[in-house]
Amino acid sequence: MENIGKSERLQHLYWRAGFGATPVQLLKEARPVQTVVKEMLTQSDFQPLVVVDADHFQNNKTLKKLAANGKPDRDATKMRIKKNAGLIRDLNVLWVEKMASGEDVLREKMALFWHGHFACRVLNPAAVQRYLNTIRTHALSNFADLLMAVSKEPAMLQFLNNQQNRKGAPNENFAREAMELFALGRASGSYTEADIKDAARAFTGWGYNLRGEFTFRQNQHDDGLKTIFGQTGYFKGEDVVRLLLEKKQTAHFVTGKIYQFLVSDQADSPEAQTRIKGLAEKFYKSGYDIAGLLNGILTANWFYEPSVRGNRIKSPVELLAGMQHSLGLVFQQKQSLIFIQRTLGQVLLYPPNVAGWPGGRNWIDSSSLLFRMKLPDLLLRSRPVTMQPKQDGDVNTQLLARREGDLMQVQIDWDAFERSFSEVDPDRLADALAAYLIQQPLGKTQRAVILQMADGSSRGERIRNLTVALMALPEYQLC
């Protein structure tokens, strides 16, 4: 870790454990990374994100307005769907803005991870809001508590059909995903189809009421003997969660996924596997302490090695929130934030399936890369948008991503940004901005191209042109 400068270490930390740094944080931060990590892990100003009151769950579930002929009122239903979509959009935007605020960044970064790990999408805004605040609440605490809490969320129970899981007619969806995606991993070989079947029986009766609260319906529960992972008993859902946590494979699987998220997509090398094994053993012995696991990763010497820095493709949300945070962008229209997410392939609260977003190189194709590299110019210079989002067949995201007009209007406090570089010699501006915006030093050819694009009649104009040019480089897509 001593082989690289403090500002480089901080830049790497702020991108991996958050959504980038402000110039002040990066250029004037004097504390060692261990101190910054400790602060990230101990911030306690958590506030729930709220766009709808809890009563909306009941009102949404009990909408049975009828037309004069006694049939469902289609207009009322369409209005309800549109209103729900708008509320989920507002929650999406509120969360992105929270990520970009720079407050409690590690909590929000890990909540983004857990949103992909515990992928869930439903159209009830109150249920979505509860689910989101649950993963945010437990994002840095204890995986055992998080697993139990998410498993009892009405949104998850609805998404994985456990509301229909009852004695005599078990539905295996929830039990299967709990093993395959939440705890053990699909390829782990740690469970059998018989385990899934009996776990489904154990989860019978788990559901939620009209107030959006978890409820155990005893009369729908199969109270017979069940055998799961070689153990036999009169198991209920809580017992299945306990049995999953007793297996060391759960610690290894979750640690491996967090390693891929924070360190490298390439987690199959012998070196990576050795690191994951050691981290997972400590994670298991700690009783699944998430903060302890993160501290072990973010303060490790190897986390700051050149081979680890600048090797991850930013997810669309990381890119978007990072641009907002780094430059102080404020979007004038909520729809613009959704349009960008949809065009780049990651709309928060609308994961593509139960496995979440695949990530890594899947974030990039010819059209999304082109839009990524044009985005700084579109936003910072108010260029007209000509690209259309890819058709994903989802009418909900299509509705959310509609924009008014051809421009995505943003406010930028350029004066504050420029003041951060006021002491930099004019001949060093390109290198100073590059050190702030990208992970690797500029090559000679890159530097020549950037300087050619960055002519300006004033220092402020030069800084703006350099910033746009640097953010349009492929290297800006990496963190």
C-alpha positions as CSV (number, residue, x, y, z in Angstrom):
1,M,0.0,0.0,0.0
2,E,3.0,2.3,0.6
3,N,3.9,2.2,-3.1
4,I,1.1,4.5,-4.1
5,G,0.2,8.0,-3.0
6,K,-2.4,8.8,-0.3
7,S,-4.6,10.6,-2.8
8,E,-4.6,7.6,-5.1
9,R,-5.5,5.3,-2.2
10,L,-8.4,7.6,-1.2
11,Q,-9.6,7.9,-4.8
12,H,-9.7,4.1,-5.0
13,L,-11.4,3.8,-1.6
14,Y,-14.1,6.4,-2.3
15,W,-15.0,4.8,-5.6
16,R,-15.2,1.2,-4.4
17,A,-16.8,2.0,-1.0
18,G,-18.9,4.9,-2.3
19,F,-19.6,6.9,-5.4
20,G,-16.4,8.8,-5.9
21,A,-15.0,11.8,-4.1
22,T,-15.3,15.5,-4.3
23,P,-12.2,17.4,-5.1
24,V,-12.0,18.6,-1.5
25,Q,-12.1,15.1,-0.2
26,L,-9.5,13.8,-2.6
27,L,-7.1,16.8,-2.8
28,K,-7.2,18.0,0.8
29,E,-8.0,14.8,2.8
30,A,-5.1,14.2,5.2
31,R,-6.3,11.2,7.1
32,P,-5.1,7.7,6.5
33,V,-7.4,5.3,4.7
34,Q,-7.9,3.2,7.9
35,T,-9.4,6.2,9.6
36,V,-11.7,7.0,6.7
37,V,-12.9,3.4,6.5
38,K,-13.7,3.4,10.3
39,E,-15.7,6.6,9.8
40,M,-17.6,5.0,6.8
41,L,-18.5,2.0,9.0
42,T,-19.6,3.9,12.0
43,Q,-21.7,6.7,10.5
44,S,-25.1,6.5,12.3
45,D,-27.3,9.2,10.7
46,F,-29.5,6.6,9.0
47,Q,-32.8,7.9,7.8
48,P,-35.5,5.9,5.9
49,L,-36.4,7.0,2.3
50,V,-40.1,7.9,2.3
51,V,-42.3,8.7,-0.7
52,V,-45.5,7.1,0.5
53,D,-47.2,6.3,3.8
54,A,-47.7,2.8,5.1
55,D,-51.5,3.0,4.5
56,H,-50.8,3.0,0.7
57,F,-50.1,-0.7,0.9
58,Q,-53.6,-1.5,2.1
59,N,-55.3,1.0,-0.2
60,N,-53.3,-0.4,-3.2
61,K,-54.2,-4.0,-2.4
62,T,-57.9,-3.4,-1.8
63,L,-58.7,-1.3,-4.9
64,K,-61.9,-2.9,-6.2
65,K,-63.7,0.1,-7.7
66,L,-66.4,-1.0,-10.1
67,A,-68.0,0.6,-13.1
68,A,-71.7,1.0,-13.5
69,N,-72.0,-2.4,-15.2
70,G,-70.4,-4.2,-12.2
71,K,-67.1,-4.9,-14.0
72,P,-63.7,-3.6,-12.9
73,D,-63.2,0.0,-13.7
74,R,-60.3,-0.1,-16.2
75,D,-59.7,3.6,-16.1
76,A,-59.3,3.5,-12.3
77,T,-56.9,0.6,-12.6
78,K,-54.8,2.4,-15.2
79,M,-54.7,5.5,-13.0
80,R,-53.6,3.4,-10.0
81,I,-50.9,1.7,-12.1
82,K,-49.6,5.1,-13.3
83,K,-49.6,6.5,-9.8
84,N,-47.7,3.5,-8.5
85,A,-45.1,3.7,-11.2
86,G,-44.7,7.4,-10.4
87,L,-44.2,6.7,-6.7
88,I,-41.6,4.0,-7.4
89,R,-39.9,6.4,-9.8
90,D,-39.8,9.0,-7.0
91,L,-38.2,6.4,-4.7
92,N,-35.7,5.5,-7.3
93,V,-34.7,9.1,-7.8
94,L,-34.6,9.8,-4.0
95,W,-32.2,6.8,-3.6
96,V,-29.9,7.9,-6.4
97,E,-29.8,11.4,-4.9
98,K,-29.0,9.9,-1.5
99,M,-26.1,8.0,-3.1
100,A,-24.8,11.1,-4.8
101,S,-25.1,13.2,-1.6
102,G,-21.9,11.8,-0.1
103,E,-23.7,11.0,3.1
104,D,-23.3,7.5,4.7
105,V,-21.8,6.3,1.3
106,L,-20.7,2.8,2.4
107,R,-24.2,2.0,3.6
108,E,-25.7,3.1,0.3
109,K,-23.1,1.3,-1.7
110,M,-23.7,-1.9,0.2
111,A,-27.5,-1.4,-0.1
112,L,-26.9,-1.3,-3.9
113,F,-25.1,-4.6,-3.6
114,W,-27.8,-6.2,-1.5
115,H,-30.5,-4.9,-3.9
116,G,-28.8,-7.1,-6.6
117,H,-28.2,-10.0,-4.2
118,F,-31.8,-10.0,-2.9
119,A,-33.3,-9.0,-6.2
120,C,-36.9,-8.1,-5.9
121,R,-39.4,-6.2,-8.1
122,V,-43.1,-5.6,-7.3
123,L,-45.5,-2.8,-8.3
124,N,-46.7,-1.8,-4.8
125,P,-44.8,1.3,-3.8
126,A,-45.3,0.8,-0.1
127,A,-43.9,-2.7,-0.3
128,V,-41.0,-1.5,-2.4
129,Q,-40.3,1.2,0.1
130,R,-40.3,-1.2,3.0
131,Y,-38.0,-3.6,1.2
132,L,-35.5,-0.8,0.2
133,N,-35.4,0.6,3.8
134,T,-34.9,-2.9,5.2
135,I,-31.8,-3.6,3.0
136,R,-30.5,-0.1,3.8
137,T,-31.1,-0.6,7.6
138,H,-29.1,-3.8,7.7
139,A,-26.6,-3.1,4.9
140,L,-23.6,-2.8,7.3
141,S,-24.8,-4.8,10.3
142,N,-25.3,-8.6,10.4
143,F,-26.0,-10.9,7.5
144,A,-28.1,-13.2,9.6
145,D,-30.4,-10.4,10.6
146,L,-30.5,-9.1,7.0
147,L,-31.4,-12.6,5.6
148,M,-34.2,-13.0,8.1
149,A,-35.5,-9.5,7.6
150,V,-35.5,-9.6,3.8
151,S,-37.1,-13.1,3.8
152,K,-40.0,-11.7,5.8
153,E,-40.5,-8.6,3.6
154,P,-43.9,-8.6,1.9
155,A,-42.3,-7.5,-1.4
156,M,-40.0,-10.6,-1.4
157,L,-42.8,-12.9,-0.3
158,Q,-45.0,-11.6,-3.1
159,F,-42.2,-11.6,-5.7
160,L,-41.2,-15.2,-5.0
161,N,-44.8,-16.4,-4.6
162,N,-44.7,-17.5,-0.9
163,Q,-48.0,-15.9,-0.3
164,Q,-49.4,-18.9,-2.2
165,N,-47.2,-21.4,-0.4
166,R,-49.5,-23.5,1.8
167,K,-50.0,-26.9,3.3
168,G,-50.8,-29.5,0.7
169,A,-49.8,-27.3,-2.2
170,P,-46.2,-26.1,-1.5
171,N,-44.7,-23.5,-3.8
172,E,-40.9,-24.0,-4.1
173,N,-39.9,-20.6,-5.5
174,F,-39.0,-18.9,-2.3
175,A,-37.1,-21.9,-0.8
176,R,-35.2,-22.5,-4.0
177,E,-34.0,-18.9,-4.3
178,A,-33.1,-18.7,-0.6
179,M,-30.7,-21.6,-1.3
180,E,-29.6,-20.8,-4.8
181,L,-29.3,-17.0,-4.7
182,F,-29.4,-15.8,-1.1
183,A,-27.2,-18.2,0.8
184,L,-25.5,-21.1,-0.8
185,G,-25.1,-20.5,-4.5
186,R,-26.4,-22.4,-7.5
187,A,-23.2,-24.4,-8.2
188,S,-22.3,-25.1,-4.6
189,G,-23.5,-28.7,-4.4
190,S,-24.6,-27.9,-0.8
191,Y,-28.2,-28.9,-1.2
192,T,-30.5,-31.3,-3.0
193,E,-33.9,-31.1,-4.6
194,A,-35.2,-32.9,-1.6
195,D,-33.8,-30.2,0.6
196,I,-35.7,-27.5,-1.4
197,K,-38.9,-29.5,-1.3
198,D,-38.9,-29.8,2.5
199,A,-37.7,-26.2,2.9
200,A,-40.7,-25.1,0.9
201,R,-42.9,-27.1,3.3
202,A,-41.2,-25.3,6.2
203,F,-42.0,-21.9,4.7
204,T,-45.7,-22.7,4.2
205,G,-47.8,-20.1,6.1
206,W,-45.3,-17.3,5.7
207,G,-47.2,-14.3,4.2
208,Y,-48.3,-10.7,4.8
209,N,-51.5,-9.0,5.7
210,L,-53.4,-6.1,4.2
211,R,-51.3,-3.6,6.2
212,G,-48.2,-4.9,4.6
213,E,-46.9,-6.7,7.7
214,F,-45.4,-10.1,7.9
215,T,-47.7,-12.7,9.3
216,F,-47.5,-16.4,10.0
217,R,-50.7,-18.2,9.0
218,Q,-50.7,-21.3,11.3
219,N,-53.6,-22.9,9.5
220,Q,-51.7,-22.9,6.2
221,H,-48.5,-24.3,7.7
222,D,-47.3,-27.9,7.1
223,D,-46.4,-29.0,10.6
224,G,-45.1,-32.4,9.6
225,L,-41.6,-33.8,9.9
226,K,-39.1,-32.4,7.4
227,T,-35.5,-33.4,6.5
228,I,-33.2,-30.5,5.4
229,F,-29.4,-30.8,5.1
230,G,-29.5,-34.2,6.8
231,Q,-31.4,-32.9,9.9
232,T,-34.9,-33.9,10.7
233,G,-37.5,-31.9,12.7
234,Y,-40.8,-30.1,12.7
235,F,-39.1,-27.1,11.0
236,K,-40.6,-23.7,10.3
237,G,-39.2,-21.0,8.1
238,E,-37.0,-19.5,10.8
239,D,-35.4,-22.9,11.2
240,V,-34.5,-23.0,7.5
241,V,-32.8,-19.6,7.8
242,R,-30.9,-20.9,10.8
243,L,-29.8,-24.1,9.0
244,L,-28.6,-22.0,6.0
245,L,-26.5,-19.8,8.3
246,E,-25.0,-22.9,10.0
247,K,-23.4,-23.9,6.8
248,K,-20.0,-22.4,6.1
249,Q,-20.8,-22.4,2.4
250,T,-23.1,-19.5,3.1
251,A,-20.3,-17.4,4.5
252,H,-18.1,-18.4,1.5
253,F,-20.7,-17.6,-1.1
254,V,-21.7,-14.2,0.3
255,T,-18.0,-13.3,0.8
256,G,-17.2,-14.2,-2.8
257,K,-20.0,-12.0,-4.1
258,I,-18.9,-9.1,-2.0
259,Y,-15.4,-9.6,-3.2
260,Q,-16.5,-9.4,-6.8
261,F,-18.5,-6.3,-6.0
262,L,-15.8,-4.4,-4.2
263,V,-12.5,-5.9,-5.4
264,S,-12.6,-7.6,-8.8
265,D,-14.9,-9.5,-11.1
266,Q,-12.1,-12.0,-11.6
267,A,-12.6,-14.0,-8.4
268,D,-11.5,-17.4,-9.7
269,S,-7.8,-17.0,-9.6
270,P,-5.9,-18.9,-6.9
271,E,-4.9,-15.6,-5.3
272,A,-8.5,-14.4,-5.1
273,Q,-9.7,-17.7,-3.8
274,T,-7.1,-17.7,-1.0
275,R,-8.2,-14.2,0.0
276,I,-11.9,-15.1,-0.1
277,K,-11.4,-18.3,1.9
278,G,-9.6,-16.3,4.7
279,L,-12.2,-13.6,4.7
280,A,-15.1,-16.1,4.7
281,E,-13.6,-18.0,7.7
282,K,-13.5,-14.7,9.7
283,F,-17.0,-13.8,8.5
284,Y,-18.4,-17.1,9.7
285,K,-16.6,-17.0,13.1
286,S,-17.8,-13.4,13.7
287,G,-21.4,-14.5,13.4
288,Y,-21.8,-12.8,9.9
289,D,-20.6,-9.4,10.9
290,I,-20.8,-7.4,7.7
291,A,-18.9,-4.4,9.0
292,G,-16.0,-6.6,10.1
293,L,-15.9,-8.3,6.6
294,L,-15.8,-4.9,4.9
295,N,-13.1,-3.6,7.2
296,G,-11.0,-6.6,6.4
297,I,-11.3,-5.9,2.7
298,L,-11.0,-2.1,2.6
299,T,-8.0,-1.9,4.9
300,A,-6.0,-4.8,3.3
301,N,-2.8,-3.9,1.6
302,W,-3.7,-6.0,-1.4
303,F,-6.9,-3.9,-1.9
304,Y,-4.7,-1.0,-3.0
305,E,-2.4,-2.9,-5.3
306,P,-2.2,-1.6,-8.9
307,S,-3.8,-4.9,-10.2
308,V,-6.9,-4.1,-8.1
309,R,-7.3,-0.4,-8.9
310,G,-9.2,0.7,-12.0
311,N,-10.2,-2.9,-13.0
312,R,-14.0,-2.7,-12.5
313,I,-16.5,-1.3,-14.9
314,K,-18.8,1.1,-13.2
315,S,-22.4,0.0,-13.1
316,P,-24.8,2.5,-14.6
317,V,-25.9,3.6,-11.2
318,E,-22.3,4.0,-9.9
319,L,-21.5,6.1,-13.0
320,L,-24.6,8.3,-12.6
321,A,-24.3,8.8,-8.9
322,G,-20.6,9.3,-9.2
323,M,-21.0,12.0,-11.8
324,Q,-23.5,13.8,-9.6
325,H,-21.3,13.6,-6.5
326,S,-18.0,14.5,-8.2
327,L,-19.3,17.5,-10.0
328,G,-22.3,18.5,-7.8
329,L,-24.8,17.9,-10.6
330,V,-28.5,18.5,-9.9
331,F,-31.0,17.2,-12.4
332,Q,-33.9,19.4,-13.2
333,Q,-36.2,16.6,-14.3
334,K,-36.6,13.2,-12.5
335,Q,-37.3,11.5,-15.8
336,S,-33.7,12.2,-16.9
337,L,-32.3,10.1,-14.1
338,I,-34.6,7.2,-15.1
339,F,-33.9,7.7,-18.9
340,I,-30.1,7.3,-18.2
341,Q,-30.6,4.2,-16.1
342,R,-32.8,2.6,-18.7
343,T,-30.5,3.5,-21.6
344,L,-27.5,2.0,-19.8
345,G,-29.4,-1.1,-18.6
346,Q,-29.9,-0.7,-14.8
347,V,-33.1,0.7,-13.5
348,L,-33.1,0.6,-9.7
349,L,-36.1,-1.3,-8.1
350,Y,-36.6,-3.0,-11.5
351,P,-34.0,-5.8,-11.6
352,P,-34.3,-8.0,-14.7
353,N,-34.9,-11.2,-12.8
354,V,-34.5,-13.1,-9.5
355,A,-30.7,-13.2,-10.1
356,G,-30.3,-9.4,-10.3
357,W,-28.0,-7.7,-12.8
358,P,-25.1,-9.8,-14.0
359,G,-22.6,-6.9,-13.9
360,G,-19.0,-6.9,-15.1
361,R,-18.5,-6.8,-18.8
362,N,-22.3,-7.3,-19.2
363,W,-22.6,-3.6,-18.5
364,I,-20.9,-2.7,-21.8
365,D,-22.1,-3.2,-25.4
366,S,-21.6,-1.0,-28.5
367,S,-24.6,1.2,-27.9
368,S,-24.3,1.5,-24.1
369,L,-20.6,2.4,-24.4
370,L,-21.3,5.0,-26.9
371,F,-24.0,6.6,-24.7
372,R,-21.7,6.4,-21.6
373,M,-18.9,8.3,-23.4
374,K,-21.3,10.9,-24.8
375,L,-23.1,11.4,-21.5
376,P,-20.6,14.0,-20.1
377,D,-21.1,16.1,-23.3
378,L,-24.9,15.7,-23.2
379,L,-25.1,16.8,-19.5
380,L,-22.3,19.3,-19.1
381,R,-22.8,21.1,-22.5
382,S,-26.6,20.6,-22.8
383,R,-26.4,18.7,-26.1
384,P,-29.6,17.2,-27.6
385,V,-30.2,13.6,-26.9
386,T,-30.7,11.5,-30.0
387,M,-30.3,7.9,-28.6
388,Q,-33.2,5.9,-27.5
389,P,-33.2,3.3,-24.7
390,K,-33.0,-0.3,-25.7
391,Q,-36.4,-2.1,-25.8
392,D,-36.5,-4.4,-22.8
393,G,-40.2,-5.4,-23.2
394,D,-41.0,-3.9,-19.8
395,V,-43.9,-1.4,-20.1
396,N,-43.2,-0.1,-16.6
397,T,-39.7,1.0,-17.3
398,Q,-40.8,2.4,-20.7
399,L,-43.3,4.5,-18.9
400,L,-40.8,5.7,-16.3
401,A,-38.1,6.6,-18.9
402,R,-40.2,9.0,-21.0
403,R,-38.7,12.5,-21.2
404,E,-40.0,15.9,-21.9
405,G,-37.9,17.5,-24.7
406,D,-34.5,16.6,-26.2
407,L,-32.3,18.0,-23.4
408,M,-31.4,16.7,-20.0
409,Q,-31.0,19.9,-18.0
410,V,-28.6,19.9,-15.0
411,Q,-27.3,22.6,-12.7
412,I,-23.6,22.6,-12.0
413,D,-21.7,24.7,-9.5
414,W,-18.7,25.2,-11.8
415,D,-17.3,28.0,-9.6
416,A,-17.0,25.7,-6.6
417,F,-15.4,23.0,-8.8
418,E,-12.9,25.4,-10.3
419,R,-11.9,26.8,-6.9
420,S,-10.7,23.3,-5.9
421,F,-8.1,23.6,-8.6
422,S,-7.3,27.2,-8.1
423,E,-3.7,26.6,-6.9
424,V,-2.8,24.3,-9.8
425,D,-0.4,25.6,-12.4
426,P,-2.1,26.1,-15.8
427,D,0.4,23.7,-17.4
428,R,-0.6,21.0,-14.9
429,L,-4.3,21.3,-15.1
430,A,-4.8,18.3,-17.4
431,D,-2.8,16.0,-15.1
432,A,-4.5,17.4,-11.9
433,L,-7.9,16.8,-13.3
434,A,-7.0,13.4,-14.7
435,A,-5.7,12.4,-11.3
436,Y,-9.1,13.4,-9.9
437,L,-11.3,11.8,-12.6
438,I,-9.6,8.6,-13.7
439,Q,-7.6,5.9,-12.0
440,Q,-4.6,5.7,-14.3
441,P,-2.1,8.4,-15.4
442,L,-2.6,9.9,-18.8
443,G,-0.5,8.4,-21.6
444,K,1.3,10.7,-24.1
445,T,-1.2,10.2,-26.9
446,Q,-4.2,10.6,-24.6
447,R,-2.7,13.8,-23.1
448,A,-2.2,15.3,-26.5
449,V,-5.8,14.5,-27.6
450,I,-7.2,15.9,-24.3
451,L,-5.2,19.1,-24.6
452,Q,-6.3,19.5,-28.2
453,M,-9.9,19.3,-27.1
454,A,-9.5,21.5,-24.1
455,D,-8.7,24.9,-25.6
456,G,-10.4,27.8,-23.8
457,S,-10.3,31.5,-23.6
458,S,-10.3,31.5,-19.8
459,R,-9.1,29.3,-17.0
460,G,-12.6,28.3,-16.1
461,E,-13.5,27.4,-19.7
462,R,-10.3,25.4,-19.9
463,I,-11.2,23.4,-16.8
464,R,-14.7,22.7,-18.1
465,N,-13.4,21.5,-21.5
466,L,-10.8,19.3,-19.8
467,T,-13.3,17.8,-17.5
468,V,-15.7,16.9,-20.3
469,A,-12.9,15.5,-22.4
470,L,-11.5,13.4,-19.6
471,M,-14.9,12.0,-18.6
472,A,-15.4,11.0,-22.2
473,L,-12.4,8.7,-22.1
474,P,-13.0,4.9,-21.8
475,E,-10.9,5.0,-18.7
476,Y,-13.5,7.0,-16.9
477,Q,-15.8,4.0,-17.1
478,L,-13.5,2.1,-14.8
479,C,-13.1,2.4,-11.0
